[in-house]
Amino acid sequence: MRPPVRRQQSGEVGNGRERACYQEVGAEVVLNLYDYNGDAMVHDFNTWGRYVGLGAFHAAVEVYGLEWSYGFTEGPDAIYSCMPKSNSSHQYRESIPLGVTFFSMHQVERLLHQMGKEWPGQSYNLLWRNCCHFADDLSQRLGVGAIPQWVTPTLGIADERSSRPRMHAPGGA
């Protein structure tokens, strides 16, 4: 759902720059990748494994100045945020622009609240329902398509424990 755009009323005076500011909606969505646990061996594995579709990444989606991810907890609150590229549990590796969402900040907050019910901490699974699967689900719901498949090869494998069927972006990513 696209949020409303403020339109200039007839008779309202304003320069083009002011109108453009009000007409811009949405935010850039970025996939931030980390080497899992920040281990040097994992870093080397990810560097070479990427070429054959393997990796041990932590993934998070950046939108409106915060980075959102998912992890195991005993309780229900498994979705968390931090400042972009600053997850202290992992070593930042790279950012991949995914596109622009036309969700407002409020709509993103509501979406994350809803996803919190669907992504409880107890349902975390290292292979089938992890931070990369969450990042893929969130990016698709924000309307920017799927994350690159090499980030998590298991995204293409059907499993009853996976969160949702993967939707492929036009052109196949």
HUUR-V213004 format. One record per residue. N is the residue number from 1. RES is the residue in one small letter. SS is DSSP state (helix for helix, strand for strand, loop for the rest). PHI is phi in whole degrees, 0 to 359 (999 if undefined). D_LAST is the distance of its C-alpha to the last C-alpha in Angstrom with 2 decimals. Layout:
n = (N/N)
res = (RES/RES)
ss = (SS/SS)
phi = (PHI/PHI)
d_last = (D_LAST/D_LAST)
This chain:
n = (1/2/3/4/5/6/7/8/9/10/11/12/13/14/15/16/17/18/19/20/21/22/23/24/25/26/27/28/29/30/31/32/33/34/35/36/37/38/39/40/41/42/43/44/45/46/47/48/49/50/51/52/53/54/55/56/57/58/59/60/61/62/63/64/65/66/67/68/69/70/71/72/73/74/75/76/77/78/79/80/81/82/83/84/85/86/87/88/89/90/91/92/93/94/95/96/97/98/99/100/101/102/103/104/105/106/107/108/109/110/111/112/113/114/115/116/117/118/119/120/121/122/123/124/125/126/127/128/129/130/131/132/133/134/135/136/137/138/139/140/141/142/143/144/145/146/147/148/149/150/151/152/153/154/155/156/157/158/159/160/161/162/163/164/165/166/167/168/169/170/171/172/173)
res = (m/r/p/p/v/r/r/q/q/s/g/e/v/g/n/g/r/e/r/a/c/y/q/e/v/g/a/e/v/v/l/n/l/y/d/y/n/g/d/a/m/v/h/d/f/n/t/w/g/r/y/v/g/l/g/a/f/h/a/a/v/e/v/y/g/l/e/w/s/y/g/f/t/e/g/p/d/a/i/y/s/c/m/p/k/s/n/s/s/h/q/y/r/e/s/i/p/l/g/v/t/f/f/s/m/h/q/v/e/r/l/l/h/q/m/g/k/e/w/p/g/q/s/y/n/l/l/w/r/n/c/c/h/f/a/d/d/l/s/q/r/l/g/v/g/a/i/p/q/w/v/t/p/t/l/g/i/a/d/e/r/s/s/r/p/r/m/h/a/p/g/g/a)
ss = (loop/loop/loop/loop/loop/loop/loop/loop/loop/loop/loop/loop/loop/loop/loop/helix/helix/helix/helix/helix/helix/helix/helix/loop/loop/loop/strand/strand/strand/strand/strand/strand/strand/strand/strand/helix/helix/helix/loop/helix/helix/helix/helix/helix/helix/helix/helix/helix/helix/helix/helix/helix/loop/loop/loop/loop/strand/strand/strand/strand/strand/strand/strand/loop/loop/strand/strand/strand/strand/strand/loop/loop/loop/loop/loop/loop/loop/loop/strand/strand/strand/strand/loop/loop/loop/loop/loop/loop/loop/loop/strand/strand/strand/strand/strand/strand/strand/strand/strand/strand/strand/loop/loop/loop/helix/helix/helix/helix/helix/helix/helix/helix/helix/helix/helix/helix/helix/helix/loop/loop/helix/helix/helix/loop/strand/loop/loop/loop/strand/loop/helix/helix/helix/helix/helix/helix/helix/helix/helix/helix/helix/loop/loop/loop/loop/loop/loop/loop/helix/helix/helix/loop/helix/helix/helix/helix/loop/loop/loop/loop/loop/loop/loop/loop/loop/loop/loop/loop/loop/loop/loop/loop/loop)
phi = (999/268/292/294/253/290/255/286/287/298/90/284/256/188/279/299/295/297/297/297/299/288/275/286/230/91/211/292/245/232/267/259/249/233/283/304/65/69/283/297/295/295/302/296/301/294/299/275/295/304/289/245/83/236/175/234/252/257/237/214/253/261/207/51/80/232/251/246/212/219/205/291/214/285/265/279/272/259/271/220/231/207/292/305/64/233/293/285/275/223/259/303/242/195/239/234/297/254/139/241/265/258/284/284/301/297/294/296/300/296/299/296/298/297/296/302/286/270/236/290/299/290/271/299/218/304/263/249/204/234/299/290/296/298/300/295/298/297/297/293/292/282/87/252/88/281/283/302/294/293/294/219/303/289/298/273/258/287/205/297/273/291/291/204/296/282/263/269/289/305/91/67/255)
d_last = (23.45/24.09/27.15/30.13/30.67/34.22/35.86/38.92/42.04/44.38/47.00/44.86/44.98/42.19/40.59/37.18/35.78/36.87/35.35/31.99/32.01/32.60/30.00/27.12/25.38/22.43/21.04/18.25/15.86/15.03/13.65/16.56/16.44/19.68/21.05/22.38/26.14/26.31/27.73/27.95/27.18/23.94/23.06/23.76/21.89/18.71/19.24/19.55/17.50/14.22/14.69/15.03/12.57/15.39/16.51/18.82/17.47/18.78/16.37/17.63/16.69/18.95/20.25/23.78/24.91/24.35/21.89/21.38/20.84/22.19/24.57/27.34/30.63/33.65/33.69/31.45/30.14/27.08/24.97/26.18/25.76/26.79/26.78/23.50/23.14/26.37/25.80/28.87/27.88/25.09/24.68/22.33/19.87/17.44/15.87/12.45/12.92/10.74/13.04/16.39/17.69/20.80/22.23/25.49/26.32/28.48/25.79/23.48/26.52/27.18/23.64/23.92/27.38/26.20/23.40/26.18/27.85/24.83/24.02/27.49/28.04/29.58/26.45/24.60/23.66/22.45/20.17/19.37/19.73/19.42/18.42/14.74/14.77/16.74/14.46/11.55/14.27/15.74/12.81/12.18/15.95/16.22/14.23/11.48/8.58/6.99/7.25/5.45/6.55/9.15/10.90/12.21/12.14/14.27/11.71/11.18/14.99/17.17/20.11/22.77/22.56/18.95/18.91/17.08/14.92/11.18/10.05/6.76/6.12/7.74/6.51/3.78/0.00)
